[in-house]
Amino acid sequence: MEMQREIQVLCGTVRIPNLPVFLKIINTIASENKVTIQGLNADLIAGERHLHFAVGKALRAVAAGRNVAKDPGIEIMRYATGEKQIERSFSIGLHEGENNVIFVLLGKMDDVLLAFSELQKLIEEKLCSELLAYSDSKRKGILSLFRITDEEIEASGEERIPELVIERVALADFLK
């Protein structure tokens, strides 16, 4: 399977009353347009670098046949959470209620653009730079998801939390 892929990212907010129904809509858009669409909870992304690093690592793993998940979208989630276990990586996915969402789209350019415009109808679009930026409001969720300890923060400094997250992503292949 040739891996010539276009990557697009769409960010915004969406209210999800019923998660399985919403995910079914997303999967339909993905399959009709022959693209991969992965939704992520923006509140658990520690900056643009975290997202880009995780997506890059996931796509390199898929290209090299080192992927743990068959689905490239799930592999992106796995790296975004810095997890080896697929089940644990779902914690960075979407949830019922209000969501700050990031959609990562992969596929051929024309297909990606069609899927992108379909997704735009489902969300209230926001600037990715704003939604992805690390902030105090994200702190608690990120510390919990990435199991960052008070000792680590004490040793490296509060402002280095995003770097600690990227370290977890970098080590995803080596951790238990």
Number of C-alpha atoms within 10 A of each C-alpha: 4 5 11 11 14 15 16 15 17 19 25 20 18 17 17 17 12 11 14 12 11 17 15 11 13 21 16 13 19 24 12 12 19 15 24 23 27 25 23 26 21 27 23 26 25 24 22 17 15 26 23 14 16 24 22 14 20 25 21 13 19 19 15 9 10 12 20 17 18 10 12 21 21 23 26 29 27 29 29 30 29 25 23 20 15 16 10 14 20 16 16 21 18 22 19 13 11 12 19 23 29 27 21 21 25 26 21 16 15 12 18 25 19 15 24 22 11 15 20 13 9 15 18 14 17 15 10 17 11 14 22 24 17 22 15 8 9 16 16 12 15 22 18 11 16 18 11 16 11 12 9 13 15 9 10 13 11 12 11 12 19 22 15 18 24 23 13 22 25 18 15 20 18 11 12 8
